[in-house]
Amino acid sequence: MARGAWSQGARLEAAAVRVERQLHRDGVIEARRFAVRTEARAIVVAALAFAIGLAGGALGFWGRAAPVWEGASVGAAGIVVAASVTLTSASVSYRLAARDPRQAWLKGVTHSRRRWMTAALAVSLAAVFALVQWMLFHAASLIWPGAAVDTMTASMIVALVAGGCGYTAFTLAAHVTATRLVLLLFAVVATGFTVSVATTQDDEWYRLNFSELGGRGGVTSAVFNATLILAGGVTALLAMYLLKSLEAWARTESRVTRTRALIVYVVFLVLAACFIGAALVPVSFSQVGHNIFAIGMAIVFGGFLLGLRWVLPCLHWPIIALAFAVAAGIFFSASLFWIGYYTLATHEMVCAGLVVGWLLLFTRTLAAAERADSAAAETDAAA
């Protein structure tokens, strides 16, 4: 009787394994279909954006030579089109992303949280694309001062900007990962700070720090502080993706506890709050208040690097050793600033490079570990 019971249990377990493997195969097939559909939709979006841009450009520049820069120019139209097309296509694409089996967890997100996640992603992408257009057209105006183009050329330029932005934004928003969010964070900060530097009237700002750009008023301050707010939004979105990644890894790694995952989540939420706080309290309003957020950001992230071995002990030693090396590099750069060898602006650039580089490797390590443990679990179940 015991043997019969064992046989029945074995048959049930084998059936469960077959069902699980079939579901996995179905999920892989559906993920591939989603990727194919996304590519087709992106092409359609690009074509529609191109047509709208061409018609809008022809209507706006009909019968006159359009300046490349200044006033009602091709550059101004390109910036507006890049921002609006990117905002629309990224919003639609990210709403459809929940249909991807690899991102099915998005279906369980509340409507209010889903809206702010979509807004954070779409607005940040739109800002990056618009600022890139600003830099390109501004550079063109410096190379060819006073240049103007005919209606057909102006319309085609606007249409190409619209089509390219529509396609790129749709494909990027279709599959968001923690690593891509780190790249988006870097793009937001890099483009925002570049435009702030290009528009400032204070040629001596670099002798102080980047925060001076946010307290000078005018377009420079608006762009700089908006950049910090967008960076805070992307960092908050990154915190959620890191939490989901750690929760998925926890299913196969017992050392990734709920508490440890929440610690990582809270650390990045605090970093997001520091970004936004530094924008809302510029140096011109309160030097002390601004420094609390700026220095607080460094302290929180430095503490996270030094405590990574205890927060996530399941990570392999190279990424933990790299965390200590980055913390040491930040401290060394700070020492050079304290003795007067570095300006604060130089120290900030060095720290930004170290932090972004480590975050890219950290998120890639988490993704690789999650995939490896999931594959091992599936192999064990099949055996």
Residue pairs with C-beta under 8 A, 6 or more apart in sequence:
17 381
17 382
20 378
20 381
21 378
21 381
21 382
24 378
27 101
28 101
30 101
31 100
31 101
31 102
34 99
34 100
34 101
35 100
35 175
38 93
38 96
38 170
38 171
38 174
38 175
39 171
41 93
41 96
41 170
42 93
42 166
42 167
42 170
42 171
42 174
43 167
45 89
45 92
45 166
45 167
45 170
46 163
46 164
46 166
46 167
46 170
47 163
48 166
49 85
49 89
49 162
49 163
49 165
49 166
49 167
50 159
50 160
50 162
50 163
50 166
51 159
52 85
52 162
53 81
53 85
53 155
53 158
53 159
53 160
53 161
53 162
53 163
54 155
54 156
54 158
54 159
56 77
56 81
56 158
57 77
57 151
57 154
57 155
57 156
57 157
57 158
57 159
58 151
58 152
58 155
60 72
60 77
61 74
61 77
61 151
61 154
61 155
62 151
63 151
64 151
65 148
65 149
65 150
66 72
66 73
66 74
66 148
66 149
66 150
66 151
66 154
67 73
67 74
67 146
67 147
67 148
68 74
68 75
68 137
68 140
68 141
68 144
68 147
68 148
68 149
69 75
69 137
69 138
69 140
69 141
69 147
70 141
73 137
74 137
74 149
74 154
74 157
74 158
75 133
75 134
75 137
75 138
75 140
75 141
77 154
77 158
78 133
78 136
78 137
78 157
78 158
78 161
79 130
79 133
79 134
79 137
80 130
81 158
81 161
81 162
81 165
82 126
82 129
82 130
82 132
82 133
82 161
82 162
82 165
83 126
83 127
83 129
83 130
84 126
85 162
85 165
85 166
85 169
86 122
86 125
86 126
86 129
86 130
86 165
86 166
86 168
86 169
87 122
87 123
87 125
87 126
89 165
89 166
89 169
89 170
89 173
90 121
90 122
90 125
90 126
90 169
90 170
90 172
90 173
91 118
91 119
91 122
91 173
92 170
93 169
93 170
93 171
93 172
93 173
93 174
94 117
94 118
94 121
94 122
94 173
94 174
94 176
95 118
96 174
97 103
97 106
97 173
97 174
97 175
97 176
98 104
98 106
98 107
100 174
100 175
102 175
103 175
103 176
105 244
106 114
109 117
117 237
117 240
119 233
120 230
120 233
120 234
120 236
120 237
121 173
121 176
121 184
121 234
121 237
122 173
123 230
123 233
124 184
124 188
124 230
124 233
124 234
125 169
125 172
125 173
125 184
126 169
127 188
127 191
127 192
127 226
127 227
127 230
128 184
128 187
128 188
128 191
129 165
129 168
129 169
131 191
131 192
131 194
131 195
131 223
132 191
133 161
134 195
135 191
135 194
135 195
135 198
138 198
140 147
141 147
149 157
172 180
176 241
177 241
177 363
177 367
178 238
178 241
178 242
178 245
178 363
178 366
178 367
179 360
179 363
179 364
179 367
181 234
181 237
181 238
181 241
181 363
182 238
182 356
182 359
182 360
182 363
183 360
184 234
185 231
185 234
185 235
185 238
185 356
185 359
186 356
188 227
188 230
188 231
188 234
189 227
189 231
189 352
191 227
192 223
192 224
192 226
192 227
192 228
192 230
192 231
193 210
193 213
193 224
193 227
195 223
196 213
196 214
196 220
196 223
196 224
196 227
197 205
197 213
199 218
199 219
199 220
199 223
200 213
200 216
200 220
201 216
201 218
201 220
202 212
202 216
205 212
205 213
205 216
205 345
206 343
206 345
207 343
207 345
208 343
208 344
208 345
209 343
209 344
209 345
209 348
210 224
210 345
210 348
211 278
211 282
211 283
211 290
211 294
212 283
213 220
213 221
213 224
214 221
214 224
214 225
214 228
214 278
214 279
214 282
214 283
214 284
215 221
215 282
215 283
215 284
215 285
216 284
217 284
221 282
221 284
225 279
225 280
225 282
226 279
227 279
228 275
228 276
228 278
228 279
229 275
229 276
229 279
229 280
231 275
232 272
232 273
232 274
232 275
232 276
232 279
233 272
235 268
235 271
235 272
235 275
236 268
236 269
236 272
238 268
239 264
239 265
239 266
239 267
239 268
239 269
239 271
239 272
240 265
242 264
242 265
242 268
242 363
242 366
243 261
243 262
243 264
243 265
245 363
245 366
245 367
245 370
246 256
246 260
246 261
246 264
246 312
246 366
247 258
247 261
248 370
248 374
249 256
249 366
249 369
249 370
249 373
250 256
250 257
250 258
250 261
251 374
251 377
252 373
252 374
252 376
252 377
253 314
253 369
253 373
255 312
255 313
255 314
256 312
256 314
260 311
260 312
263 311
264 304
264 311
264 312
267 300
267 301
267 304
270 296
270 300
271 297
271 300
271 301
273 293
274 293
274 294
274 296
274 297
274 300
275 293
275 297
277 292
277 293
278 290
278 293
278 294
278 297
281 289
281 290
281 293
282 290
283 290
298 330
298 351
301 355
302 327
302 330
302 331
304 311
305 323
305 324
305 326
305 327
305 358
306 323
306 324
306 327
308 315
308 319
308 320
308 323
309 320
309 323
314 369
315 365
315 369
316 365
319 361
319 362
319 365
322 358
322 361
323 358
323 362
326 354
326 355
326 357
326 358
329 350
329 354
330 350
330 351
330 354
330 355
333 342
333 347
333 350
333 351
333 354
334 347
336 342
336 347
337 343
337 344
337 346
337 347
342 350
